[in-house]
């Protein structure tokens, strides 16, 4: 039963993540924390691996299909995200001596971040956006995104989309695909740091295999759904998902 829960959570989260461009970890992390099936370090690692599988598969398929993506913006964002991913992983490892405290800090931080994201999404039509093109601010923004996503163990999240909406004036679908590419580099850097520092937490190998399988399957399913949905539908789904994440994160923080 426990194995089935891990698989279903990773599958459903990856479908939602691929549709909305939020990586899936933003659902996996708070849900598994709330269920209490593993400690914060193991959940962060398993979530990151699942997100890496989903974002890598989805980005590769989209590139092969020549789907719309603004690479001059995405590449410096991805480079910055890789650097931020390393910093975020180191920050988590600093707090990981007390896993209960680390998990609570992650949950509270995620709830606060999602609350700000929700406020932006609800007021989006009244906010003037920008079109950053210079690589330096792109790298800096990517580093901030990578740091948050790696520290929180979420892979990305709606905050990626807010940055792409506000600083680059992307529509919902273009932002979703670009966000997954940024998430891919952030997670690659975070996983590399974990392996190089020999800080892989204890977990059951069959759980990792099932979650990665859920990531691949969810990535393909979500990718197909995103192509059929309108930008307005994707945005409504994103808002509902953000509200759900806030609720789950607050529950986890109070456990």
C-alpha positions as CSV (number, residue, x, y, z in Angstrom):
1,X,0.0,0.0,0.0
2,X,2.8,2.4,0.9
3,X,4.5,1.8,-2.5
4,X,1.3,2.5,-4.3
5,X,0.9,5.8,-2.5
6,X,4.4,6.9,-3.5
7,X,3.7,6.0,-7.1
8,X,0.3,7.7,-7.3
9,X,1.5,10.9,-5.6
10,X,4.5,11.1,-8.0
11,X,2.3,10.3,-11.0
12,X,-0.5,12.8,-10.3
13,X,2.0,15.5,-9.2
14,X,4.0,15.0,-12.4
15,X,0.9,15.3,-14.5
16,X,0.0,18.6,-12.8
17,X,3.6,19.7,-12.9
18,X,4.0,19.1,-16.6
19,X,0.7,20.9,-17.4
20,X,1.3,23.9,-15.3
21,X,5.1,24.0,-15.6
22,X,5.7,23.7,-11.8
23,X,7.8,20.6,-11.8
24,X,5.6,18.3,-9.6
25,X,7.9,18.5,-6.5
26,X,5.8,21.4,-5.3
27,X,3.0,18.8,-4.8
28,X,5.1,15.8,-3.9
29,X,7.1,17.4,-1.1
30,X,4.2,18.8,1.0
31,X,1.9,15.8,0.4
32,X,4.6,13.3,1.5
33,X,5.5,15.5,4.4
34,X,1.9,15.6,5.5
35,X,1.5,11.8,5.2
36,X,4.7,11.3,7.3
37,X,5.9,8.4,5.2
38,X,9.6,9.5,5.2
39,X,11.8,12.1,6.8
40,X,12.4,15.5,5.3
41,X,15.8,14.6,3.8
42,X,14.5,11.4,2.1
43,X,11.4,13.2,0.8
44,X,13.5,16.1,-0.6
45,X,15.8,13.6,-2.4
46,X,13.0,11.4,-3.8
47,X,11.0,14.5,-4.9
48,X,14.0,16.0,-6.6
49,X,14.8,12.7,-8.5
50,X,11.1,12.5,-9.7
51,X,11.1,16.1,-10.8
52,X,14.4,15.6,-12.7
53,X,12.9,12.6,-14.5
54,X,9.7,14.5,-15.5
55,X,11.4,17.8,-16.4
56,X,14.1,16.1,-18.4
57,X,11.7,14.0,-20.4
58,X,9.3,16.8,-21.0
59,X,12.0,19.3,-22.0
60,X,13.6,16.8,-24.4
61,X,10.3,15.9,-26.0
62,X,9.4,19.5,-26.4
63,X,12.8,20.4,-28.0
64,X,12.5,17.4,-30.4
65,X,9.0,18.6,-31.3
66,X,10.2,22.1,-31.8
67,X,7.6,23.6,-29.4
68,X,7.9,27.3,-28.7
69,X,10.6,28.2,-26.2
70,X,12.7,31.4,-26.0
71,X,16.1,29.8,-25.6
72,X,18.1,33.2,-25.3
73,X,16.1,33.7,-22.1
74,X,15.9,30.1,-20.9
75,X,19.6,29.3,-21.1
76,X,20.9,32.1,-18.8
77,X,18.0,31.4,-16.4
78,X,19.0,27.7,-16.4
79,X,22.7,28.5,-15.8
80,X,21.7,30.6,-12.8
81,X,19.3,27.9,-11.6
82,X,22.1,25.4,-11.6
83,X,24.3,27.7,-9.4
84,X,21.3,28.4,-7.1
85,X,20.5,24.7,-7.0
86,X,23.9,24.0,-5.4
87,X,23.5,26.8,-2.9
88,X,20.0,25.6,-1.9
89,X,21.1,22.1,-1.4
90,X,24.0,23.2,0.8
91,X,21.6,25.4,2.8
92,X,19.3,22.4,3.4
93,X,22.2,20.2,4.5
94,X,23.1,22.9,7.0
95,X,19.7,22.6,8.6
96,X,19.3,18.8,8.2
97,X,21.0,18.0,11.5
98,X,17.5,18.4,13.0
99,X,15.2,16.9,10.3
100,X,12.0,17.8,12.1
101,X,13.0,21.5,12.3
102,X,14.2,21.4,8.7
103,X,10.9,20.0,7.5
104,X,8.9,22.6,9.4
105,X,11.1,25.4,8.0
106,X,10.5,24.1,4.5
107,X,6.8,23.9,5.0
108,X,6.4,27.4,6.4
109,X,8.7,28.8,3.7
110,X,6.7,27.1,1.0
111,X,3.4,28.3,2.4
112,X,4.6,31.9,2.5
113,X,6.1,31.6,-1.1
114,X,2.9,30.2,-2.4
115,X,0.8,32.8,-0.7
116,X,2.8,35.6,-2.5
117,X,2.4,33.6,-5.7
118,X,-1.3,33.3,-5.3
119,X,-1.6,37.1,-4.7
120,X,0.3,37.8,-7.9
121,X,-1.8,35.3,-10.0
122,X,-5.1,36.9,-8.7
123,X,-3.9,40.4,-9.5
124,X,-2.0,39.5,-12.6
125,X,-4.1,41.4,-15.1
126,X,-3.5,44.7,-13.3
127,X,0.3,44.3,-13.0
128,X,2.5,45.8,-15.7
129,X,5.1,43.3,-16.9
130,X,8.6,43.7,-18.3
131,X,10.8,42.1,-21.0
132,X,14.2,41.4,-19.6
133,X,16.7,40.3,-22.2
134,X,20.2,41.0,-20.8
135,X,21.8,37.7,-19.6
136,X,23.1,39.1,-16.3
137,X,19.6,39.7,-14.7
138,X,18.5,36.4,-16.2
139,X,21.3,34.5,-14.5
140,X,20.6,36.3,-11.2
141,X,16.9,35.5,-11.3
142,X,17.7,31.9,-12.3
143,X,20.0,31.6,-9.3
144,X,17.3,32.8,-6.9
145,X,14.8,30.3,-8.4
146,X,17.3,27.5,-8.2
147,X,18.1,28.3,-4.5
148,X,14.5,28.3,-3.4
149,X,13.5,25.2,-5.4
150,X,16.5,23.2,-4.2
151,X,16.2,24.3,-0.6
152,X,12.5,23.5,-0.4
153,X,12.9,20.3,-2.3
154,X,10.1,21.2,-4.8
155,X,12.0,21.4,-8.1
156,X,10.4,24.6,-9.1
157,X,6.8,25.7,-8.4
158,X,4.4,28.5,-9.3
159,X,7.1,31.1,-8.3
160,X,9.0,30.1,-11.5
161,X,6.0,31.1,-13.5
162,X,5.5,34.4,-11.7
163,X,9.1,35.3,-12.5
164,X,8.5,34.4,-16.2
165,X,5.2,36.3,-16.3
166,X,6.5,39.5,-14.6
167,X,10.1,39.8,-15.8
168,X,9.7,38.3,-19.3
169,X,6.0,38.9,-20.3
170,X,5.5,35.3,-21.2
171,X,2.0,33.8,-21.7
172,X,1.0,30.9,-19.5
173,X,1.9,28.1,-21.9
174,X,5.3,29.5,-22.9
175,X,6.1,30.1,-19.3
176,X,5.1,26.6,-18.3
177,X,7.5,25.0,-20.9
178,X,10.4,27.4,-20.1
179,X,9.9,26.8,-16.3
180,X,10.4,23.1,-16.8
181,X,13.7,23.7,-18.6
182,X,14.9,25.9,-15.7
183,X,13.8,23.2,-13.2
184,X,15.8,20.6,-15.1
185,X,19.1,22.4,-14.7
186,X,18.4,23.3,-11.0
187,X,17.7,19.6,-10.2
188,X,20.7,18.4,-12.1
189,X,22.9,20.7,-10.0
190,X,21.2,19.7,-6.7
191,X,21.5,16.0,-7.4
192,X,25.1,16.4,-8.4
193,X,25.9,18.2,-5.2
194,X,24.2,15.5,-3.2
195,X,26.2,12.7,-4.9
196,X,29.5,14.5,-4.7
197,X,29.1,15.3,-1.0
198,X,28.0,11.8,-0.2
199,X,24.9,13.0,1.5
200,X,22.3,10.8,-0.2
201,X,19.7,10.0,2.6
202,X,18.5,6.5,3.4
203,X,15.5,5.3,1.3
204,X,14.1,2.1,-0.2
205,X,15.3,1.7,-3.8
206,X,12.0,0.4,-5.0
207,X,10.3,3.7,-3.9
208,X,12.8,5.7,-6.0
209,X,12.2,3.4,-9.0
210,X,8.4,3.8,-8.7
211,X,8.5,7.5,-8.2
212,X,10.8,8.1,-11.2
213,X,8.5,5.9,-13.3
214,X,5.6,8.1,-12.2
215,X,7.6,11.1,-13.2
216,X,8.2,9.8,-16.7
217,X,4.6,8.7,-17.2
218,X,3.2,11.9,-15.6
219,X,5.5,14.0,-17.8
220,X,4.2,12.5,-21.0
221,X,0.5,12.6,-19.9
222,X,0.8,16.2,-18.7
223,X,2.6,17.3,-21.8
224,X,-0.2,16.0,-24.0
225,X,-2.8,17.6,-21.8
226,X,-1.1,21.0,-21.9
227,X,-1.2,21.0,-25.7
228,X,-5.0,20.6,-25.6
229,X,-5.8,23.1,-22.8
230,X,-6.1,26.8,-23.4
231,X,-3.8,29.3,-21.5
232,X,-6.8,30.4,-19.4
233,X,-7.6,26.8,-18.4
234,X,-3.9,26.2,-17.4
235,X,-3.9,29.4,-15.4
236,X,-7.1,28.4,-13.5
237,X,-5.5,25.0,-12.7
238,X,-2.4,26.8,-11.5
239,X,-4.4,29.0,-9.1
240,X,-6.3,26.0,-7.7
241,X,-3.0,24.1,-7.3
242,X,-1.4,27.0,-5.5
243,X,-4.3,27.1,-3.0
244,X,-4.0,23.4,-2.4
245,X,-0.3,23.6,-1.8
246,X,-0.7,26.4,0.8
247,X,-3.2,24.3,2.7
248,X,-1.1,21.2,2.7
249,X,2.1,23.1,3.7
250,X,0.3,24.7,6.7
251,X,-0.9,21.4,7.8
252,X,2.6,19.9,7.6
253,X,4.0,22.8,9.5
254,X,1.6,22.3,12.4
255,X,2.1,18.5,12.7
